[in-house]
Amino acid sequence: MKVEKVSEHIWSLKKWMIVPIHVWVVLDEDGVTLVDAGMPMMAKGITKFMNQLNAGPLNRILLTHGHSDHVGAVKSILAEHEVPVYAHRMEISYLEGEVLYPKRKKLEHNLPKQLTQPLSEDDIGNLKSVGGLTPYLTPGHSPGHVVYYHEKDQVLLGGDLFNSKKGKLQPPLFTPFLEKAVKSAAIVEKLKPQRLEVCHGSSVFNPAEQLEEYIRKAEKKYGGL
């Protein structure tokens, strides 16, 4: 597993499995937050790194969404660290296998029922910050996909909102509603992060500067969204 320090408070852990798979370890004054949990065989490496980092206890696992390549190590990690797991409330019924993910052929029981808690919302439905990260709902790749913004470090942890190649934004793979995903991409214009991290690809610096080109490419490739 390759480890890279992304910013003052964020580390990226990467494993190659045909494509790269990233998860992120985020530090704050109270300990550690894990964003996404990759595949099952990544559990040992994730736990080992968090222990070596010696930055306090693991406090929570935040999920960008519930697909199997983002939750695979959750159960193994929880065997050593009894912490809450959070996803958007709209995502939970899909990852628990109650509802079929859009355009998939069978239910996915990716995590046990009642394990995952909904991210907290305020009275008007805005997601509340947690562990130094602010979640934003970005549907398209999945119904309850979220990204997490670390304002202090100006880093956006984008999950599968985008793919990237050689620092360039690319449309996400296996996305049932690409039009929604492209609309959700406007979050980079709103937040203007200095750095975007994605699960399957390389870092993208100043992604808002690429947004117009990204939308044009997506429309051309997929026939006018």
PADO-856569 format. One record per residue (C-alpha): chain; x, y, z; residue in one letter. Coordinates in steps of 0.5 Angstrom, whole numbers, plus 500, padded with zeros to 3 digits. Example, Ala and Ser with C-alpha at 12.3 -4.5 7.8 and 13.67 -1.06 7.14 Angstrom:
BEGIN
@ch=A xx=525 yy=491 zz=516 aa=A
@ch=A xx=527 yy=498 zz=514 aa=S
! end
This chain:
BEGIN
@ch=A xx=500 yy=500 zz=500 aa=M
@ch=A xx=503 yy=507 zz=498 aa=K
@ch=A xx=502 yy=512 zz=503 aa=V
@ch=A xx=502 yy=520 zz=501 aa=E
@ch=A xx=502 yy=526 zz=505 aa=K
@ch=A xx=496 yy=530 zz=502 aa=V
@ch=A xx=496 yy=536 zz=506 aa=S
@ch=A xx=498 yy=538 zz=514 aa=E
@ch=A xx=492 yy=534 zz=516 aa=H
@ch=A xx=491 yy=529 zz=511 aa=I
@ch=A xx=494 yy=522 zz=509 aa=W
@ch=A xx=492 yy=518 zz=502 aa=S
@ch=A xx=493 yy=511 zz=502 aa=L
@ch=A xx=493 yy=507 zz=496 aa=K
@ch=A xx=492 yy=500 zz=493 aa=K
@ch=A xx=493 yy=498 zz=486 aa=W
@ch=A xx=487 yy=493 zz=484 aa=M
@ch=A xx=487 yy=494 zz=476 aa=I
@ch=A xx=485 yy=501 zz=478 aa=V
@ch=A xx=488 yy=505 zz=484 aa=P
@ch=A xx=484 yy=505 zz=490 aa=I
@ch=A xx=485 yy=511 zz=495 aa=H
@ch=A xx=482 yy=512 zz=502 aa=V
@ch=A xx=484 yy=518 zz=507 aa=W
@ch=A xx=486 yy=519 zz=514 aa=V
@ch=A xx=484 yy=526 zz=517 aa=V
@ch=A xx=487 yy=528 zz=523 aa=L
@ch=A xx=484 yy=533 zz=528 aa=D
@ch=A xx=486 yy=535 zz=535 aa=E
@ch=A xx=481 yy=529 zz=538 aa=D
@ch=A xx=484 yy=524 zz=534 aa=G
@ch=A xx=483 yy=521 zz=527 aa=V
@ch=A xx=477 yy=520 zz=522 aa=T
@ch=A xx=478 yy=515 zz=516 aa=L
@ch=A xx=474 yy=517 zz=510 aa=V
@ch=A xx=472 yy=511 zz=506 aa=D
@ch=A xx=475 yy=504 zz=507 aa=A
@ch=A xx=477 yy=501 zz=500 aa=G
@ch=A xx=477 yy=493 zz=499 aa=M
@ch=A xx=477 yy=488 zz=505 aa=P
@ch=A xx=485 yy=486 zz=503 aa=M
@ch=A xx=486 yy=494 zz=505 aa=M
@ch=A xx=484 yy=493 zz=512 aa=A
@ch=A xx=491 yy=491 zz=515 aa=K
@ch=A xx=495 yy=496 zz=512 aa=G
@ch=A xx=490 yy=502 zz=514 aa=I
@ch=A xx=490 yy=499 zz=521 aa=T
@ch=A xx=497 yy=499 zz=521 aa=K
@ch=A xx=498 yy=506 zz=518 aa=F
@ch=A xx=494 yy=509 zz=523 aa=M
@ch=A xx=497 yy=506 zz=529 aa=N
@ch=A xx=504 yy=508 zz=526 aa=Q
@ch=A xx=501 yy=515 zz=526 aa=L
@ch=A xx=500 yy=515 zz=533 aa=N
@ch=A xx=496 yy=521 zz=532 aa=A
@ch=A xx=490 yy=519 zz=537 aa=G
@ch=A xx=484 yy=514 zz=537 aa=P
@ch=A xx=480 yy=513 zz=531 aa=L
@ch=A xx=474 yy=516 zz=532 aa=N
@ch=A xx=469 yy=515 zz=526 aa=R
@ch=A xx=469 yy=512 zz=519 aa=I
@ch=A xx=466 yy=517 zz=514 aa=L
@ch=A xx=463 yy=514 zz=507 aa=L
@ch=A xx=463 yy=518 zz=501 aa=T
@ch=A xx=458 yy=512 zz=498 aa=H
@ch=A xx=456 yy=505 zz=500 aa=G
@ch=A xx=459 yy=501 zz=494 aa=H
@ch=A xx=464 yy=495 zz=495 aa=S
@ch=A xx=470 yy=498 zz=493 aa=D
@ch=A xx=469 yy=504 zz=499 aa=H
@ch=A xx=467 yy=500 zz=505 aa=V
@ch=A xx=470 yy=493 zz=504 aa=G
@ch=A xx=475 yy=494 zz=510 aa=A
@ch=A xx=470 yy=497 zz=515 aa=V
@ch=A xx=468 yy=490 zz=518 aa=K
@ch=A xx=475 yy=488 zz=519 aa=S
@ch=A xx=477 yy=495 zz=522 aa=I
@ch=A xx=471 yy=495 zz=527 aa=L
@ch=A xx=474 yy=489 zz=530 aa=A
@ch=A xx=479 yy=493 zz=532 aa=E
@ch=A xx=476 yy=500 zz=533 aa=H
@ch=A xx=469 yy=500 zz=535 aa=E
@ch=A xx=467 yy=507 zz=532 aa=V
@ch=A xx=461 yy=509 zz=528 aa=P
@ch=A xx=460 yy=509 zz=521 aa=V
@ch=A xx=457 yy=515 zz=517 aa=Y
@ch=A xx=454 yy=516 zz=510 aa=A
@ch=A xx=448 yy=520 zz=507 aa=H
@ch=A xx=441 yy=518 zz=510 aa=R
@ch=A xx=439 yy=517 zz=502 aa=M
@ch=A xx=445 yy=512 zz=501 aa=E
@ch=A xx=444 yy=507 zz=507 aa=I
@ch=A xx=438 yy=503 zz=504 aa=S
@ch=A xx=442 yy=502 zz=498 aa=Y
@ch=A xx=449 yy=499 zz=502 aa=L
@ch=A xx=445 yy=495 zz=506 aa=E
@ch=A xx=441 yy=491 zz=501 aa=G
@ch=A xx=434 yy=494 zz=502 aa=E
@ch=A xx=434 yy=498 zz=495 aa=V
@ch=A xx=437 yy=496 zz=489 aa=L
@ch=A xx=443 yy=501 zz=487 aa=Y
@ch=A xx=440 yy=504 zz=480 aa=P
@ch=A xx=442 yy=500 zz=474 aa=K
@ch=A xx=445 yy=494 zz=478 aa=R
@ch=A xx=442 yy=487 zz=477 aa=K
@ch=A xx=442 yy=485 zz=484 aa=K
@ch=A xx=442 yy=488 zz=491 aa=L
@ch=A xx=448 yy=489 zz=495 aa=E
@ch=A xx=449 yy=487 zz=502 aa=H
@ch=A xx=455 yy=491 zz=503 aa=N
@ch=A xx=455 yy=493 zz=510 aa=L
@ch=A xx=450 yy=490 zz=516 aa=P
@ch=A xx=444 yy=493 zz=517 aa=K
@ch=A xx=444 yy=498 zz=523 aa=Q
@ch=A xx=451 yy=499 zz=522 aa=L
@ch=A xx=451 yy=505 zz=518 aa=T
@ch=A xx=449 yy=512 zz=521 aa=Q
@ch=A xx=446 yy=518 zz=517 aa=P
@ch=A xx=450 yy=524 zz=517 aa=L
@ch=A xx=448 yy=529 zz=521 aa=S
@ch=A xx=444 yy=535 zz=518 aa=E
@ch=A xx=441 yy=542 zz=520 aa=D
@ch=A xx=434 yy=544 zz=520 aa=D
@ch=A xx=434 yy=546 zz=513 aa=I
@ch=A xx=438 yy=539 zz=511 aa=G
@ch=A xx=445 yy=542 zz=510 aa=N
@ch=A xx=450 yy=537 zz=512 aa=L
@ch=A xx=454 yy=538 zz=519 aa=K
@ch=A xx=461 yy=538 zz=519 aa=S
@ch=A xx=465 yy=533 zz=523 aa=V
@ch=A xx=472 yy=531 zz=524 aa=G
@ch=A xx=474 yy=538 zz=521 aa=G
@ch=A xx=471 yy=536 zz=514 aa=L
@ch=A xx=464 yy=539 zz=511 aa=T
@ch=A xx=460 yy=534 zz=507 aa=P
@ch=A xx=456 yy=536 zz=501 aa=Y
@ch=A xx=451 yy=532 zz=497 aa=L
@ch=A xx=453 yy=530 zz=490 aa=T
@ch=A xx=449 yy=525 zz=487 aa=P
@ch=A xx=450 yy=522 zz=480 aa=G
@ch=A xx=455 yy=516 zz=481 aa=H
@ch=A xx=450 yy=514 zz=487 aa=S
@ch=A xx=444 yy=517 zz=490 aa=P
@ch=A xx=447 yy=519 zz=497 aa=G
@ch=A xx=454 yy=520 zz=494 aa=H
@ch=A xx=458 yy=526 zz=498 aa=V
@ch=A xx=464 yy=529 zz=498 aa=V
@ch=A xx=468 yy=532 zz=504 aa=Y
@ch=A xx=471 yy=538 zz=504 aa=Y
@ch=A xx=477 yy=540 zz=509 aa=H
@ch=A xx=477 yy=548 zz=509 aa=E
@ch=A xx=483 yy=549 zz=513 aa=K
@ch=A xx=487 yy=545 zz=508 aa=D
@ch=A xx=483 yy=547 zz=502 aa=Q
@ch=A xx=483 yy=539 zz=500 aa=V
@ch=A xx=476 yy=536 zz=497 aa=L
@ch=A xx=476 yy=529 zz=498 aa=L
@ch=A xx=472 yy=527 zz=492 aa=G
@ch=A xx=470 yy=519 zz=492 aa=G
@ch=A xx=467 yy=518 zz=486 aa=D
@ch=A xx=465 yy=524 zz=484 aa=L
@ch=A xx=470 yy=524 zz=479 aa=F
@ch=A xx=476 yy=520 zz=476 aa=N
@ch=A xx=482 yy=523 zz=474 aa=S
@ch=A xx=488 yy=522 zz=470 aa=K
@ch=A xx=495 yy=525 zz=470 aa=K
@ch=A xx=492 yy=531 zz=474 aa=G
@ch=A xx=486 yy=532 zz=469 aa=K
@ch=A xx=479 yy=531 zz=471 aa=L
@ch=A xx=475 yy=525 zz=468 aa=Q
@ch=A xx=468 yy=523 zz=468 aa=P
@ch=A xx=467 yy=517 zz=474 aa=P
@ch=A xx=466 yy=510 zz=471 aa=L
@ch=A xx=460 yy=506 zz=472 aa=F
@ch=A xx=455 yy=512 zz=474 aa=T
@ch=A xx=448 yy=511 zz=472 aa=P
@ch=A xx=446 yy=518 zz=472 aa=F
@ch=A xx=452 yy=522 zz=469 aa=L
@ch=A xx=448 yy=528 zz=468 aa=E
@ch=A xx=447 yy=529 zz=475 aa=K
@ch=A xx=454 yy=527 zz=477 aa=A
@ch=A xx=456 yy=533 zz=472 aa=V
@ch=A xx=451 yy=538 zz=475 aa=K
@ch=A xx=454 yy=535 zz=482 aa=S
@ch=A xx=461 yy=537 zz=480 aa=A
@ch=A xx=459 yy=544 zz=481 aa=A
@ch=A xx=461 yy=543 zz=488 aa=I
@ch=A xx=469 yy=545 zz=486 aa=V
@ch=A xx=467 yy=552 zz=483 aa=E
@ch=A xx=463 yy=553 zz=489 aa=K
@ch=A xx=469 yy=551 zz=494 aa=L
@ch=A xx=475 yy=552 zz=490 aa=K
@ch=A xx=479 yy=547 zz=493 aa=P
@ch=A xx=487 yy=548 zz=492 aa=Q
@ch=A xx=487 yy=540 zz=491 aa=R
@ch=A xx=482 yy=535 zz=489 aa=L
@ch=A xx=483 yy=527 zz=491 aa=E
@ch=A xx=479 yy=522 zz=488 aa=V
@ch=A xx=478 yy=514 zz=489 aa=C
@ch=A xx=481 yy=512 zz=482 aa=H
@ch=A xx=486 yy=517 zz=480 aa=G
@ch=A xx=491 yy=522 zz=481 aa=S
@ch=A xx=491 yy=529 zz=485 aa=S
@ch=A xx=488 yy=535 zz=481 aa=V
@ch=A xx=490 yy=541 zz=483 aa=F
@ch=A xx=485 yy=547 zz=483 aa=N
@ch=A xx=480 yy=543 zz=479 aa=P
@ch=A xx=475 yy=549 zz=479 aa=A
@ch=A xx=480 yy=551 zz=473 aa=E
@ch=A xx=478 yy=545 zz=469 aa=Q
@ch=A xx=471 yy=545 zz=470 aa=L
@ch=A xx=468 yy=548 zz=464 aa=E
@ch=A xx=473 yy=543 zz=460 aa=E
@ch=A xx=471 yy=537 zz=464 aa=Y
@ch=A xx=463 yy=539 zz=462 aa=I
@ch=A xx=465 yy=540 zz=455 aa=R
@ch=A xx=469 yy=533 zz=455 aa=K
@ch=A xx=463 yy=529 zz=458 aa=A
@ch=A xx=458 yy=532 zz=454 aa=E
@ch=A xx=462 yy=530 zz=448 aa=K
@ch=A xx=463 yy=523 zz=450 aa=K
@ch=A xx=456 yy=521 zz=452 aa=Y
@ch=A xx=452 yy=525 zz=447 aa=G
@ch=A xx=450 yy=531 zz=450 aa=G
@ch=A xx=448 yy=531 zz=457 aa=L
! end
